[in-house]
């Protein structure tokens, strides 16, 4: 018999229309996944409330005392040879002050060959971005509700251009230990550029996510459901590569309907043996699958899978995520118990 799912309230919050998606804002690396575990579950999983100190890098409301003195290091050889990684550490001061969390997110875009307008070589250049953050979580007294906040300082260097910015993340989480059910909402990247690349202020990638998860009673499986980018509708746009032409030469653009738009907000994940020393993880990202699929060809875009393994005070994680037939990525991670 499966545990009954608690009916949870939905928060009605009005968010400003300046919210942006990919290609419409700077510092896009801020919304990349924080760990192999999160990547394996489809990305942007925000409801884990356990030992995983990397989870709290994405949702500050998930910070808890089980993360005390845990250090996590994660790295991905991302698309196109991009190097991307995160580091996280949590420390519990005492039972009254509770737990602080510190994190670093780093991305290196590699080396590029530069040329002027006349095609003359100007040498090579590189690009990288870093976000350094500190966070704190507060348990509302005598309740199962948690509120967390994170402050991020962002630096970016793209060729000879530099930018510095700042942002705030907020998380709200409900944890019901009796039925092992969690629900969370995150509001990420409320901030701005302090200094711009070339005198023009650009928005940063604000987003709102909502998630649910629960461990089944008689099956060693925890399911995860996330609705991402709730700040914007519609999220889908017609793909120019999917224009169809009839016998008369008339062209018809791809129609992204209501149901298709709704699915693109959905991410599903599952963990098998989530509380054991060895577990398997699977995920499906509907937006990635739809936007990167190739017409009339099966390439399994949107799928991800991984595993976790605990050996003494070390936890190893690995994830492989499918993007297209020509580009996939792997994510590795190590969490160390320093106690």
N, C-alpha and C positions, 0 to 999 in steps of 0.2 A: 504494500500500500504506500502510495506517495504522500508525503506531508502536504497538508493543505497550504495554499498560498495566501498570505495575509493581504487583505485589500488595503492598499496604501493610498494616502492622499496625493493629489497632484497639485503642485504649486503653480499658481497663475501669476507669472511675472512678465511685465512688459519690458522688452529690451529695445534699445535704440536701433535705428535702421542702418547705422554705420558698420554693422557686422560684415566681415569680408570672408571670401573663400580663396582657394588657391589661385595665384596669378593676379590677385587684386590687392595684395598687401605685402609688406616686407616682414622679415624675421619668420618665414614660414617654418623653419626648423623647430619652432616652439611647440608645434602640435604633432610632431613625430612621436612614435611610441616610446615608452620609457624603459622597456625591458623585453627580453625574449619571451617571458611569460605573457605579457600583454600582447605582444605581436602574435603569439601562437593562438590567442583567443580572438583574433580578428582585428585587434587594435582598439585603443580607447576604452578598455575595460576599466571601470571606475569603482567597482563594488567589493573588491577584495579587502578584507579587514583582518590581517593576520601578520605573519612574520615578514612579508615581502616589503622591504624598505624601498624598493624601486617603485612600487605602486603609488606610494605617497608623493613621488615626484610629479605625478599627474593629478592626483586628487588629495589635497592636504587634509581632508576630513578622514582619510584612512590611517593617519598616524596613530600609533598605539604603543603600549608598553612592550608588546612582544617584539618590537623592532629595536629595542634598547641595545646599543653597542653592536649593531649590525652594519656592515659595510658591503655595498654592492658595486660591482664594476661590470659594465655591459658594453659590448662593441658590435657594430654591424658593418660589413663591407657592403655599403648601400648601392643603389643603382648608379651605373655609369662610373664606377670606381670611386665614389664618394665615401669617405670614412666618417662614421657617425657613432657617438657613444655617450653614455651617461655614468655618473657616479653619485651614490647616495649614502648618507650616514644619519643615524638617529641616536639620540641620547636622552634617557629619562632622568631628569634632575631628582625628583622624588615624587611620591604619590600625590602631593598637593600641586606642585608646579607642573608635573607630568612631562610630556615628551616634546623635544625639539627635533627638527629635521633639517638637514642641509643637503644641497644637491648641485650638480654641475651637468649641463648639457652642452655638448661640443659637436660641431660638424666642420669637416674640412672638404672643400670642393675640389681639391687637387690642383695640378699645375696646368696652365693654358699658355698657348703661344699668342703673343700680341702683335698686331699690325696696325699701321696708321692708315689714313684714307687712301694713300697711294700704294698700299700693299707692301710697304717696307716694314721689315721686322723690327719690333720695338722690344724684343726680349720676352721672357716668360713672366707670368704673374700667377698669383694664387688667390684664394678666397677662403675665409673661415669665419665662423660665428660661435659665440660662447654666451651662455646664460648661467649666472651664479645666483643661487637662491637660498632663502631661509624660510622655514614654515613652522607653524604651531597649530595644534588641534586642541579643542576644548570640549569636554563632555558636559552637556547641560545637566546640572545636578538632578539626581533621582529620575533620570529618563534614559532612553536608549538612543538619544539623538546626539550627534557630534557635528561641530562646526570647525572648519579649518581655514586657514589663510596662508598664502605664500607671497613673498616679495621677491621679484626677480630683477636683476641688473643685467642688461643685454649689451654686448659689444659685437660689432660686425666690421669686417674688413674685406672689401671686394676690390681687388686691384689697388689703385691709389686712393680709393674712396673709403671713408670710415663713418660709422654711425654708432651712437650710444643711445640706449633707451631703457625704459623701466616698465614693469607690468605687475599686476596683482592677479592672483588666482584665488577663488573662493570655492569651498566644497561644503556640502551638507549631506550627512549620511544617517540612515536609520539602520540599527543593528538589532535583530531579534534573535537572541541566542537559543531560545526555546525551540524554534522551528528552523534555525540556521538559515535565516532569510535576511538579505541586505538590500537596501535601496539607496541610491545616491543621485545627487545633481551637482554638476560643476559649472562654474562660470569662470572662463579662463581668458587671460591676456587683456585685462582692462588696463590700458596704459598708452604710452606715446613715445615718440622719439624725442630725446633731449637734444641731440645734434643729428643733422641729416647728412645724407651722402653728398648732395649737390644743391642744397638750399631749398629743396621741396619736401615738405613733411608728408610722410606716407602713413596710412593706417597699419596697425599690427593685427595679426590674425585672431581676432576675438571669436570665441565659440562657446556654445552652451550644450552640455551633454546630460542625458538622464539614463540611469541604468538600474537593472534588477538582477539579482542572482540568488540561488538557493541550492543547498545540497539535498538530494533525495534521501528519504528515510531508509529504504532497504536496498538501495543501489548506490555503490560508491562513485557517484557522479554529481558534479556541481554544474548547473547550467548558468549561462550569462546572457543577458539581453541588454543591448545599449542602443539608444537613439541619439545619434550625434548631429551636430550642426543644426540644433533646433532654432537657432536665431535667424535662420533664413529659409524661405520657401518662395518659389521652388528651388531645389538644389541642382536639378538636372538641366542640361542644355543640349540641343541637337548636335550630333556629331557630323561634321561636314563629310567625313569619309563614308557615311551611311546614306547619302542622298541616292534615291532611286530614280531611274529614268524609264519611262514607258516607251512603247513602240513609236509614238508620235514625237518623241524627244522632250516631252514635258518632264520636268524634274520635281520631285517631292522630297521635302526635308524630313528628317526623322522626327516623329512625334513623341515627345516625352510627356506622357499623360499623368494623371493624378496618382494612380496606383504605382507607376514606375518611379515617380518622385518620392512617394512615401517609402518604398523599399530601399531607396538609396540612403535613407537615414538609418537603416537597420544594420546592426552587427550582432552576430550570434557566436557564442563560444561554449565549449564544454571541457571540463577537466575530469579525467578518470583517475580514481584513487587520489583525490585532492589533498588528503591529510596524511598520506603515507610518504615513505622515503623515496619512492619512485612513482611518478605520475605521468600520464599522457595528456596532451592538450590539443584541441582542434578548434578552428574558427572559420567563419565565413563572413566576408565583408561585401555586402550587396553593391555598394557604390563602386568599389574597386572592380568588382566582377563585371558590372554593366559598362563602365567607362573604358575598360581595357580589353574587353572581349573582342575577338576577331570574328567577323561575320562568316558563317558557314565553316568555322573551324573550332574545335574544342581545345582550349588551352588551360582550363581550370583556373582562370584569373579569379582572385578573391579568396581562394583557399589558403589556409595556413595550418601548420601542424608543428608540434614540438614536444619536448620531454623535459622533465626535471628530475634530479637525482641528488639525494642527501647522503654525504659520507662524513660522519663525525660532525665537525663544525663547519663543513663546507657544503654549499648547495650549488650544483652545476645546472645550467639551463641551456637548451639549444632550440632554435626555431628556424624553420624554412617557410617562407611566404611566397606564394605564386603571384606574379604581376602579369606578365605576358610571356609568350613563347620565347622571347628573346631576352627577357630581363626578369630575374628572380633574385631574392636576397636571403641571406642567412644572418642570424643574430645569435651571439653567444654571451653568456653571463656567468658571473661567479659572485656568490654572496658568502661573506665570511663572518662567523660569530666570534667577536673579539672578547667575549666575556671569559 
